[in-house]
Structures are given as structure tokens and as C-alpha cells.
């Protein structure tokens, strides 16, 4: 399902063009992941599992995430309705390498199989161990770089592109190993999306009827032009099994699986 290298580069390049913002801004929607509560938007329940790089609070990519935090602040200072852009905690910034299961699918799986969590952990640990054994003679870092801001239907993020084709294929091969594993498939894990490497900065809250979408798209395009002058690099050194209850925190226990690239 994932793109080949050149198709991926072309697709993400298009997402950061001014016309992409003009088009995408017409389709933005309120995210159900944050709900109004006593006048404030709070994270709604959205449990599940994912395979991600260590989040910002534990990451070696501290300079990258510090830059993203400053970008997030610029987003929040845009002259729009204060409830339009709902930021996520900067400590939770992360790069997802493979989504696993979430929300109703996860709750249903746990209801049908009380040992679901335990079996998922065991299966991921086995995959990581086997994959580690296949990774021989690797002496090059997996290096990616921020390309720019992208507008998603319910969120604002920055997207990343690989330094070269090898760095891309490393991640795509890892994703194939996950999504083609028979035991994971038996647990109900399946691939839903093409890979678009991104770090989410914020979700959309209330989208008022008088929002000037054209102007908002122009503001995002201008921000992107500024950000492109300083595109931070990102090293992928490890991937971890993490659990979440909502979109503000991704946690793990000390004995949960880790794969060192």
C-alpha cells in the first residue's frame, strides 16, 4: 500500500504548495479527539496502541522538537478564533512509524479477547526480535528532515521526507514486516493508511461559520514559507510499542518491546 520513494517525495511536495492549503482548508472539520468541557477543550477518550519513535520528552531529537514547539506557538498566535486550533502538549510530539489499533476497534478487541493486550505485546516483541536479527551491517543512520507544514482534515502537522531512498526503504520495510505478520493480522491489526511521516502540532476545535477559510489558508502558506528557511533534521534510532488513552500522552512500561535501528 505504501508509495515508492519518488511517489512519496512528489506527494509530500504537493502537500506543501500554496494551492494545497487553499484546497485543503475548504475541507477542515472539527476533531472529535478534543471535546468542549466547562469552556475548555479537553482530550476525549481515544484508547489504543501504536509504534512510534520516543516522544519529545524522552527523545534524542531535542533540537528538532524544540523547533517544533516554537512553530506550534506561532500557530497559536494566528489571528483566528481562539477555539479553532487546539494544541497538543509538546512533550507528546512523536513520529508514528506504524499505527496498530485504536478507539472502538481496540475496545471491541479487548471485549472479545481479555488477553488482547498481553498477546499484542508478545507478538510485537517477537517481530522486533526477528527484525533485529535481520538488520546486519547497518552503519548508516536513518535520517529524515522536516519538509513543511501540512493541513489535514482534522489536524495541522509538519511532514518529513527521507534523506535518501535507503532511509525511506528502511522504514517501509519495517512497516511491511508489521502489517504482513500473520499473528498481528489475526489480532485484527491492519494497515489503514499510506505512510505520511508527520508530527501533529494541533487539532481543529470549533470551526465557526464565519471563518475566512481563504485567509486562513494564506496564513498557513505564509507560515510554511517562513519555516522552510530552517528545516530541522530528525534521526530515527528506535521504535517503541506505546499505549495511549487520548491524544496527549503515549506511555510504555519498562518491559514493553523496543527496536533499535
C-alpha positions as CSV (number, residue, x, y, z in Angstrom):
1,X,0.0,0.0,0.0
2,X,2.8,2.4,0.8
3,X,4.3,4.6,-2.0
4,X,7.6,4.0,-3.7
5,X,10.3,6.5,-2.9
6,X,9.7,9.0,-5.8
7,X,5.9,8.9,-5.5
8,X,6.2,9.7,-1.8
9,X,8.5,12.7,-2.4
10,X,6.2,14.0,-5.1
11,X,3.1,13.6,-3.0
12,X,4.5,15.4,0.1
13,X,5.9,18.2,-2.1
14,X,2.4,18.8,-3.4
15,X,1.0,19.0,0.1
16,X,3.2,22.0,1.0
17,X,2.3,24.1,-2.1
18,X,0.2,27.2,-1.6
19,X,-2.6,25.7,-3.7
20,X,-2.7,22.7,-1.3
21,X,-3.6,25.0,1.6
22,X,-6.2,26.8,-0.4
23,X,-7.8,23.5,-1.3
24,X,-7.5,21.6,2.0
25,X,-8.7,24.5,4.1
26,X,-12.2,24.1,2.5
27,X,-12.5,20.6,3.9
28,X,-11.3,21.0,7.5
29,X,-13.5,19.6,10.2
30,X,-13.8,19.6,14.0
31,X,-11.8,16.8,15.6
32,X,-13.7,14.5,17.9
33,X,-10.4,13.9,19.8
34,X,-10.9,17.1,21.8
35,X,-14.3,18.0,23.3
36,X,-15.6,21.2,24.9
37,X,-15.8,20.9,28.7
38,X,-16.6,23.8,31.0
39,X,-15.5,26.3,28.4
40,X,-12.2,24.5,27.5
41,X,-11.4,21.8,25.0
42,X,-10.1,18.6,26.7
43,X,-8.8,15.4,25.3
44,X,-11.5,12.8,24.7
45,X,-11.1,9.2,25.4
46,X,-9.4,7.5,22.4
47,X,-7.5,4.4,23.6
48,X,-5.2,2.2,21.6
49,X,-1.6,1.2,20.7
50,X,0.9,2.5,18.2
51,X,4.6,2.0,17.2
52,X,6.3,5.4,17.5
53,X,9.7,7.0,18.0
54,X,10.2,8.1,21.6
55,X,8.1,11.2,22.3
56,X,9.7,14.6,22.7
57,X,10.0,14.3,26.5
58,X,12.3,11.3,26.0
59,X,13.8,11.9,22.6
60,X,17.3,12.3,21.4
61,X,15.9,14.7,18.8
62,X,15.6,17.5,21.3
63,X,16.7,20.3,18.9
64,X,14.1,19.1,16.3
65,X,11.3,19.1,18.9
66,X,12.3,22.5,20.4
67,X,12.0,23.9,16.9
68,X,8.5,22.4,16.5
69,X,7.4,23.8,19.8
70,X,8.3,27.3,18.5
71,X,6.3,26.6,15.3
72,X,3.4,25.5,17.5
73,X,3.5,28.8,19.3
74,X,3.4,30.6,16.0
75,X,0.3,28.7,15.0
76,X,-1.4,29.6,18.3
77,X,-0.7,33.3,17.7
78,X,-2.5,33.4,14.4
79,X,-5.4,35.9,14.4
80,X,-8.2,33.4,14.3
81,X,-11.0,32.2,16.7
82,X,-9.2,31.0,19.9
83,X,-11.0,27.7,19.8
84,X,-10.1,26.8,16.2
85,X,-6.6,25.5,16.9
86,X,-6.3,23.0,19.9
87,X,-2.6,22.3,20.6
88,X,-1.3,19.0,21.8
89,X,1.3,19.0,24.7
90,X,4.8,19.5,23.2
91,X,6.0,16.6,25.4
92,X,3.8,14.3,23.3
93,X,5.3,15.2,19.9
94,X,6.3,12.0,18.1
95,X,6.7,10.3,14.7
96,X,4.4,7.3,14.2
97,X,6.0,4.5,12.2
98,X,3.0,2.2,12.3
99,X,-0.5,2.7,13.7
100,X,-1.8,-0.5,15.3
101,X,-5.3,-0.3,16.7
102,X,-7.4,2.4,18.3
103,X,-10.8,3.6,19.6
104,X,-13.8,1.2,19.1
105,X,-11.7,-1.4,17.3
106,X,-9.4,-1.6,20.3
107,X,-12.3,-1.7,22.8
108,X,-14.0,-4.4,20.8
109,X,-10.8,-6.5,20.6
110,X,-10.4,-6.3,24.4
111,X,-14.0,-7.3,24.9
112,X,-13.7,-10.3,22.7
113,X,-10.3,-11.3,24.0
114,X,-9.4,-10.5,27.6
115,X,-5.8,-11.3,26.8
116,X,-5.6,-9.0,23.8
117,X,-3.0,-6.6,25.4
118,X,-0.8,-9.4,26.5
119,X,-0.9,-11.1,23.1
120,X,-0.2,-7.9,21.3
121,X,2.8,-7.2,23.5
122,X,4.1,-10.7,22.9
123,X,3.6,-10.6,19.2
124,X,5.3,-7.2,18.8
125,X,8.3,-8.3,20.9
126,X,8.7,-11.4,18.7
127,X,8.6,-9.3,15.5
128,X,11.1,-6.8,16.9
129,X,13.5,-9.7,17.9
130,X,13.3,-11.3,14.5
131,X,13.7,-8.0,12.7
132,X,16.7,-7.1,14.8
133,X,18.4,-10.3,13.7
134,X,17.9,-9.4,10.0
135,X,19.5,-5.9,10.5
136,X,23.1,-6.8,9.8
137,X,25.9,-4.5,8.6
138,X,23.9,-1.3,9.2
139,X,26.3,1.5,9.9
140,X,24.3,4.5,8.4
141,X,21.8,6.5,10.5
142,X,18.1,6.7,9.3
143,X,17.9,10.4,8.7
144,X,14.8,12.3,7.8
145,X,14.1,16.0,7.5
146,X,11.1,18.3,8.0
147,X,9.7,19.4,4.7
148,X,7.0,21.8,5.8
149,X,3.5,22.3,7.2
150,X,0.6,20.2,6.1
151,X,-3.1,20.7,6.6
152,X,-5.1,17.5,7.3
153,X,-8.9,17.3,7.6
154,X,-8.8,17.5,11.4
155,X,-5.3,18.5,12.3
156,X,-2.2,20.6,11.5
157,X,1.1,18.8,11.3
158,X,4.6,19.1,9.9
159,X,5.7,16.4,7.4
160,X,9.0,14.7,6.9
161,X,10.9,13.3,4.0
162,X,13.9,10.9,4.0
163,X,17.5,12.0,3.4
164,X,17.7,9.4,0.6
165,X,16.0,6.3,-0.8
166,X,17.8,4.0,1.7
167,X,16.3,5.9,4.6
168,X,12.9,5.6,3.1
169,X,13.1,1.9,2.3
170,X,14.3,1.1,5.9
171,X,11.0,2.4,7.3
172,X,8.8,1.0,4.5
173,X,10.3,-2.5,5.1
174,X,9.7,-2.2,8.8
175,X,6.0,-1.3,8.1
176,X,5.7,-4.3,5.8
177,X,7.1,-6.6,8.5
178,X,4.4,-5.3,10.9
179,X,1.4,-5.3,8.6
180,X,2.1,-8.6,6.9
181,X,2.7,-10.5,10.1
182,X,0.1,-13.3,10.4
183,X,-0.2,-13.1,14.2
184,X,-0.8,-9.4,14.2
185,X,-3.4,-9.8,11.4
186,X,-5.1,-12.5,13.5
187,X,-5.3,-9.9,16.3
188,X,-7.2,-7.5,14.0
189,X,-4.2,-5.3,13.1
190,X,-4.3,-4.0,9.6
191,X,-2.9,-1.1,7.5
192,X,-5.4,1.7,7.0
193,X,-3.2,4.5,5.5
194,X,-0.4,5.2,3.2
195,X,2.7,6.3,5.2
196,X,2.9,10.0,5.6
197,X,5.6,10.8,8.1
198,X,4.4,13.7,10.2
199,X,4.3,15.2,13.7
200,X,0.9,16.6,14.7
201,X,1.1,20.0,16.3
202,X,-2.6,20.7,16.8
203,X,-6.2,19.5,16.1
204,X,-9.1,21.6,15.0
205,X,-11.7,22.7,17.5
206,X,-14.7,24.8,16.8
207,X,-14.9,25.9,13.1
208,X,-17.1,28.9,13.1
209,X,-19.4,29.6,10.2
210,X,-17.7,33.0,9.6
211,X,-14.2,31.6,9.4
212,X,-12.5,33.2,6.4
213,X,-11.0,29.9,5.1
214,X,-9.2,31.6,2.2
215,X,-7.4,33.9,4.6
216,X,-6.6,31.1,7.0
217,X,-5.1,29.1,4.1
218,X,-3.0,32.0,3.1
219,X,-1.7,32.5,6.7
220,X,-0.7,28.8,6.8
221,X,1.0,29.1,3.5
222,X,3.0,32.1,4.7
223,X,4.0,30.3,7.9
224,X,5.2,27.4,5.8
225,X,7.4,29.7,3.7
226,X,9.0,31.1,6.9
227,X,9.5,27.6,8.3
228,X,11.1,26.3,5.1
229,X,14.1,28.6,5.8
230,X,15.0,26.3,8.8
231,X,14.2,22.7,8.2
232,X,15.4,20.6,11.2
233,X,16.7,17.1,10.8
234,X,15.4,14.0,12.6
235,X,17.2,10.8,13.3
236,X,15.2,7.5,13.7
237,X,17.1,5.4,16.1
238,X,14.4,3.4,17.8
239,X,10.8,2.4,17.7
240,X,8.7,1.6,20.7
241,X,5.3,0.0,21.5
242,X,3.3,2.7,23.2
243,X,-0.2,2.9,24.5
244,X,-2.4,5.9,24.7
245,X,-5.7,6.8,26.3
246,X,-6.1,10.0,24.4
247,X,-4.0,12.2,22.1
248,X,-2.0,13.9,24.8
249,X,0.2,11.1,26.2
250,X,1.9,8.0,24.8
251,X,3.3,5.7,27.5
252,X,5.1,2.4,27.9
253,X,6.1,0.1,30.7
254,X,9.8,-0.8,31.1
255,X,9.4,-4.3,29.8
256,X,7.5,-3.4,26.7
257,X,9.2,-4.0,23.3
258,X,11.8,-1.7,21.8
259,X,13.5,-2.0,18.4
260,X,16.9,-0.3,18.0
261,X,17.6,0.7,14.4
